[in-house]
Amino acid sequence: IQLNLRMFEVTAPLQDVLSFIQTSLPVEVFRRLCSKVGAAYPAQGVSRSDVTTLSHNLECELAQCQRALDTIYFLFSRAAYHTTKPSAVRTFLAPLLGAAHSEAIAAAWEASAADIIGRLKHPAGGDQRFVWSSSVTMSRDSCARTAEMEATLQVREQGSGEMKNVTFQYESLVRFYNELERIQAAIDQLA
């Protein structure tokens, strides 16, 4: 099994922010920021007043603090997207942030990963459940001699009588199901 540790491409502006975090943010402050972002994710819930207070306490520009918080949010987003384990986050970020800062974000990710993945799986109003079913039918075009398979995915929110139909070409639906299975397996590994 090959482990993919490439969570994102490191661009020059991103490298500047990571350098700022490493050199200007004490590890304890960074740890608290990571925890705060993890608790608020996926909504960027760090208030403007928090950013202003942090900027004042660290004696740095407001824009730099906002970029640092946005970067932490970005790192959590990439970790969630790739369903990255905390040890892989630590390994990937150590050369970019240094051992102490990468440990801080890996610890925050470890503490909040299951909640974040759960919130992403069941966004706002997470108590809403969706019922779905699918059917595969043969569609015959009267002008063509070939039959093309078509699949319809029916989705209905529980408690609501309204059904929505989503039609796929059969190959697209198979790829969609396979991707859902891959995502579910990755989420199950995190939980």
C-alpha positions as YAML, in Angstrom:
chain: A
units: angstrom
residues:
- id: 1
  name: ILE
  ca: [0.00, 0.00, 0.00]
- id: 2
  name: GLN
  ca: [1.38, 3.36, -1.01]
- id: 3
  name: LEU
  ca: [0.67, 6.22, 1.37]
- id: 4
  name: ASN
  ca: [-0.09, 9.50, -0.37]
- id: 5
  name: LEU
  ca: [1.28, 12.27, 1.83]
- id: 6
  name: ARG
  ca: [0.69, 15.03, -0.70]
- id: 7
  name: MET
  ca: [-2.24, 16.91, 0.80]
- id: 8
  name: PHE
  ca: [-1.78, 20.05, -1.31]
- id: 9
  name: GLU
  ca: [0.63, 21.97, -3.52]
- id: 10
  name: VAL
  ca: [2.81, 24.40, -1.58]
- id: 11
  name: THR
  ca: [2.69, 27.75, -3.38]
- id: 12
  name: ALA
  ca: [4.85, 30.78, -2.60]
- id: 13
  name: PRO
  ca: [2.03, 32.70, -0.80]
- id: 14
  name: LEU
  ca: [1.19, 29.61, 1.24]
- id: 15
  name: GLN
  ca: [4.85, 29.12, 2.11]
- id: 16
  name: ASP
  ca: [4.94, 32.75, 3.33]
- id: 17
  name: VAL
  ca: [1.99, 32.14, 5.67]
- id: 18
  name: LEU
  ca: [3.46, 28.87, 6.91]
- id: 19
  name: SER
  ca: [6.76, 30.67, 7.62]
- id: 20
  name: PHE
  ca: [4.84, 33.38, 9.50]
- id: 21
  name: ILE
  ca: [3.07, 30.73, 11.58]
- id: 22
  name: GLN
  ca: [6.33, 28.94, 12.35]
- id: 23
  name: THR
  ca: [8.29, 32.05, 13.29]
- id: 24
  name: SER
  ca: [5.65, 34.38, 14.77]
- id: 25
  name: LEU
  ca: [2.99, 32.22, 16.41]
- id: 26
  name: PRO
  ca: [4.00, 30.54, 19.66]
- id: 27
  name: VAL
  ca: [3.10, 26.85, 19.66]
- id: 28
  name: GLU
  ca: [0.53, 27.25, 22.46]
- id: 29
  name: VAL
  ca: [-1.25, 30.07, 20.60]
- id: 30
  name: PHE
  ca: [-1.18, 28.00, 17.41]
- id: 31
  name: ARG
  ca: [-2.55, 24.98, 19.31]
- id: 32
  name: ARG
  ca: [-5.48, 27.08, 20.65]
- id: 33
  name: LEU
  ca: [-6.18, 28.48, 17.18]
- id: 34
  name: CYS
  ca: [-6.19, 24.98, 15.69]
- id: 35
  name: SER
  ca: [-8.62, 23.81, 18.38]
- id: 36
  name: LYS
  ca: [-10.85, 26.84, 17.80]
- id: 37
  name: VAL
  ca: [-10.93, 26.29, 14.03]
- id: 38
  name: GLY
  ca: [-11.52, 22.55, 14.54]
- id: 39
  name: ALA
  ca: [-14.48, 23.23, 16.82]
- id: 40
  name: ALA
  ca: [-16.06, 25.67, 14.34]
- id: 41
  name: TYR
  ca: [-15.33, 23.73, 11.14]
- id: 42
  name: PRO
  ca: [-16.83, 23.68, 8.47]
- id: 43
  name: ALA
  ca: [-18.16, 27.18, 9.19]
- id: 44
  name: GLN
  ca: [-15.29, 29.64, 9.37]
- id: 45
  name: GLY
  ca: [-16.40, 30.52, 12.86]
- id: 46
  name: VAL
  ca: [-13.50, 32.61, 14.12]
- id: 47
  name: SER
  ca: [-14.97, 36.05, 14.68]
- id: 48
  name: ARG
  ca: [-13.47, 39.31, 13.51]
- id: 49
  name: SER
  ca: [-13.05, 40.38, 17.16]
- id: 50
  name: ASP
  ca: [-11.02, 37.21, 17.87]
- id: 51
  name: VAL
  ca: [-8.76, 38.00, 14.94]
- id: 52
  name: THR
  ca: [-8.38, 41.60, 16.13]
- id: 53
  name: THR
  ca: [-7.53, 40.47, 19.67]
- id: 54
  name: LEU
  ca: [-5.01, 37.95, 18.37]
- id: 55
  name: SER
  ca: [-3.46, 40.55, 16.10]
- id: 56
  name: HIS
  ca: [-3.10, 42.97, 18.99]
- id: 57
  name: ASN
  ca: [-1.65, 40.34, 21.36]
- id: 58
  name: LEU
  ca: [0.91, 39.14, 18.82]
- id: 59
  name: GLU
  ca: [1.70, 42.67, 17.65]
- id: 60
  name: CYS
  ca: [1.24, 41.77, 14.02]
- id: 61
  name: GLU
  ca: [-0.96, 42.93, 11.19]
- id: 62
  name: LEU
  ca: [-4.62, 41.98, 11.14]
- id: 63
  name: ALA
  ca: [-4.23, 40.60, 7.62]
- id: 64
  name: GLN
  ca: [-1.44, 38.25, 8.74]
- id: 65
  name: CYS
  ca: [-3.58, 36.86, 11.55]
- id: 66
  name: GLN
  ca: [-6.52, 36.36, 9.22]
- id: 67
  name: ARG
  ca: [-4.26, 34.58, 6.72]
- id: 68
  name: ALA
  ca: [-2.95, 32.32, 9.52]
- id: 69
  name: LEU
  ca: [-6.51, 31.36, 10.54]
- id: 70
  name: ASP
  ca: [-7.50, 30.85, 6.91]
- id: 71
  name: THR
  ca: [-4.45, 28.62, 6.48]
- id: 72
  name: ILE
  ca: [-5.40, 26.49, 9.48]
- id: 73
  name: TYR
  ca: [-8.89, 26.19, 7.99]
- id: 74
  name: PHE
  ca: [-7.31, 25.22, 4.65]
- id: 75
  name: LEU
  ca: [-5.12, 22.57, 6.32]
- id: 76
  name: PHE
  ca: [-8.18, 21.08, 8.04]
- id: 77
  name: SER
  ca: [-10.07, 21.13, 4.72]
- id: 78
  name: ARG
  ca: [-7.30, 19.24, 2.95]
- id: 79
  name: ALA
  ca: [-6.98, 16.74, 5.78]
- id: 80
  name: ALA
  ca: [-10.76, 16.16, 5.68]
- id: 81
  name: TYR
  ca: [-10.84, 15.92, 1.88]
- id: 82
  name: HIS
  ca: [-8.08, 13.30, 1.84]
- id: 83
  name: THR
  ca: [-9.33, 11.70, 5.10]
- id: 84
  name: THR
  ca: [-5.75, 11.98, 6.31]
- id: 85
  name: LYS
  ca: [-4.70, 10.34, 9.54]
- id: 86
  name: PRO
  ca: [-3.11, 12.59, 12.18]
- id: 87
  name: SER
  ca: [0.29, 10.89, 11.79]
- id: 88
  name: ALA
  ca: [0.27, 11.64, 8.05]
- id: 89
  name: VAL
  ca: [-0.70, 15.27, 8.75]
- id: 90
  name: ARG
  ca: [2.23, 15.49, 11.17]
- id: 91
  name: THR
  ca: [4.64, 13.91, 8.65]
- id: 92
  name: PHE
  ca: [3.50, 16.11, 5.76]
- id: 93
  name: LEU
  ca: [3.56, 19.38, 7.71]
- id: 94
  name: ALA
  ca: [6.77, 18.87, 9.75]
- id: 95
  name: PRO
  ca: [9.10, 20.17, 6.99]
- id: 96
  name: LEU
  ca: [6.76, 23.12, 6.36]
- id: 97
  name: LEU
  ca: [5.88, 24.16, 9.92]
- id: 98
  name: GLY
  ca: [8.48, 22.54, 12.12]
- id: 99
  name: ALA
  ca: [7.97, 19.66, 14.54]
- id: 100
  name: ALA
  ca: [6.17, 21.55, 17.31]
- id: 101
  name: HIS
  ca: [3.65, 23.33, 15.07]
- id: 102
  name: SER
  ca: [2.96, 20.22, 12.98]
- id: 103
  name: GLU
  ca: [2.39, 18.28, 16.21]
- id: 104
  name: ALA
  ca: [-0.06, 20.96, 17.36]
- id: 105
  name: ILE
  ca: [-2.17, 20.79, 14.20]
- id: 106
  name: ALA
  ca: [-1.98, 16.98, 14.10]
- id: 107
  name: ALA
  ca: [-3.23, 16.83, 17.71]
- id: 108
  name: ALA
  ca: [-6.06, 19.25, 16.93]
- id: 109
  name: TRP
  ca: [-6.94, 17.22, 13.83]
- id: 110
  name: GLU
  ca: [-6.91, 14.00, 15.86]
- id: 111
  name: ALA
  ca: [-9.23, 15.55, 18.46]
- id: 112
  name: SER
  ca: [-11.70, 16.97, 15.95]
- id: 113
  name: ALA
  ca: [-11.47, 14.73, 12.84]
- id: 114
  name: ALA
  ca: [-14.44, 12.51, 13.70]
- id: 115
  name: ASP
  ca: [-16.66, 15.54, 14.46]
- id: 116
  name: ILE
  ca: [-15.53, 17.37, 11.33]
- id: 117
  name: ILE
  ca: [-16.15, 14.36, 9.11]
- id: 118
  name: GLY
  ca: [-19.55, 13.90, 10.77]
- id: 119
  name: ARG
  ca: [-20.47, 17.55, 10.16]
- id: 120
  name: LEU
  ca: [-19.38, 17.23, 6.53]
- id: 121
  name: LYS
  ca: [-21.41, 14.04, 6.13]
- id: 122
  name: HIS
  ca: [-24.49, 15.58, 7.73]
- id: 123
  name: PRO
  ca: [-24.35, 19.35, 7.20]
- id: 124
  name: ALA
  ca: [-26.47, 21.94, 9.05]
- id: 125
  name: GLY
  ca: [-29.68, 20.34, 10.15]
- id: 126
  name: GLY
  ca: [-27.83, 17.05, 10.50]
- id: 127
  name: ASP
  ca: [-30.95, 15.41, 11.89]
- id: 128
  name: GLN
  ca: [-32.41, 15.41, 8.39]
- id: 129
  name: ARG
  ca: [-32.25, 12.00, 6.78]
- id: 130
  name: PHE
  ca: [-32.49, 11.25, 3.13]
- id: 131
  name: VAL
  ca: [-34.09, 8.18, 1.67]
- id: 132
  name: TRP
  ca: [-32.88, 7.06, -1.69]
- id: 133
  name: SER
  ca: [-33.48, 4.31, -4.15]
- id: 134
  name: SER
  ca: [-32.29, 3.63, -7.63]
- id: 135
  name: SER
  ca: [-33.50, 1.87, -10.71]
- id: 136
  name: VAL
  ca: [-31.82, 0.98, -13.96]
- id: 137
  name: THR
  ca: [-33.87, 1.05, -17.11]
- id: 138
  name: MET
  ca: [-33.17, 0.55, -20.76]
- id: 139
  name: SER
  ca: [-33.80, 3.68, -22.74]
- id: 140
  name: ARG
  ca: [-34.62, 3.15, -26.40]
- id: 141
  name: ASP
  ca: [-34.22, 5.95, -28.84]
- id: 142
  name: SER
  ca: [-36.65, 5.48, -31.70]
- id: 143
  name: CYS
  ca: [-34.08, 6.92, -34.09]
- id: 144
  name: ALA
  ca: [-31.21, 4.68, -32.98]
- id: 145
  name: ARG
  ca: [-30.90, 0.93, -33.10]
- id: 146
  name: THR
  ca: [-28.78, 0.71, -29.96]
- id: 147
  name: ALA
  ca: [-30.15, 0.63, -26.46]
- id: 148
  name: GLU
  ca: [-28.45, 2.88, -23.91]
- id: 149
  name: MET
  ca: [-28.61, 2.08, -20.23]
- id: 150
  name: GLU
  ca: [-29.79, 4.88, -17.99]
- id: 151
  name: ALA
  ca: [-30.03, 4.95, -14.20]
- id: 152
  name: THR
  ca: [-32.26, 7.09, -12.03]
- id: 153
  name: LEU
  ca: [-31.44, 7.88, -8.43]
- id: 154
  name: GLN
  ca: [-34.51, 8.93, -6.44]
- id: 155
  name: VAL
  ca: [-33.89, 11.01, -3.33]
- id: 156
  name: ARG
  ca: [-36.52, 11.97, -0.77]
- id: 157
  name: GLU
  ca: [-35.96, 13.81, 2.49]
- id: 158
  name: GLN
  ca: [-37.45, 11.83, 5.35]
- id: 159
  name: GLY
  ca: [-40.69, 13.41, 6.51]
- id: 160
  name: SER
  ca: [-41.22, 15.06, 3.16]
- id: 161
  name: GLY
  ca: [-43.27, 13.46, 0.42]
- id: 162
  name: GLU
  ca: [-41.35, 15.12, -2.38]
- id: 163
  name: MET
  ca: [-39.13, 12.85, -4.48]
- id: 164
  name: LYS
  ca: [-36.36, 14.18, -6.66]
- id: 165
  name: ASN
  ca: [-35.02, 12.19, -9.58]
- id: 166
  name: VAL
  ca: [-31.42, 12.39, -10.68]
- id: 167
  name: THR
  ca: [-30.69, 10.63, -13.96]
- id: 168
  name: PHE
  ca: [-27.26, 9.25, -14.83]
- id: 169
  name: GLN
  ca: [-25.84, 7.35, -17.69]
- id: 170
  name: TYR
  ca: [-25.19, 3.90, -16.31]
- id: 171
  name: GLU
  ca: [-21.37, 4.21, -16.37]
- id: 172
  name: SER
  ca: [-21.56, 7.54, -14.53]
- id: 173
  name: LEU
  ca: [-23.73, 6.01, -11.81]
- id: 174
  name: VAL
  ca: [-21.31, 3.11, -11.35]
- id: 175
  name: ARG
  ca: [-18.43, 5.60, -10.97]
- id: 176
  name: PHE
  ca: [-20.57, 7.63, -8.52]
- id: 177
  name: TYR
  ca: [-21.35, 4.56, -6.37]
- id: 178
  name: ASN
  ca: [-17.70, 3.48, -6.41]
- id: 179
  name: GLU
  ca: [-16.63, 6.94, -5.26]
- id: 180
  name: LEU
  ca: [-19.23, 6.91, -2.46]
- id: 181
  name: GLU
  ca: [-17.94, 3.52, -1.32]
- id: 182
  name: ARG
  ca: [-14.34, 4.80, -1.33]
- id: 183
  name: ILE
  ca: [-15.33, 7.88, 0.71]
- id: 184
  name: GLN
  ca: [-17.34, 5.79, 3.19]
- id: 185
  name: ALA
  ca: [-14.42, 3.38, 3.67]
- id: 186
  name: ALA
  ca: [-12.06, 6.30, 4.33]
- id: 187
  name: ILE
  ca: [-14.51, 7.86, 6.81]
- id: 188
  name: ASP
  ca: [-14.91, 4.51, 8.57]
- id: 189
  name: GLN
  ca: [-11.13, 4.32, 8.98]
- id: 190
  name: LEU
  ca: [-11.09, 7.72, 10.70]
- id: 191
  name: ALA
  ca: [-13.92, 6.96, 13.11]
...
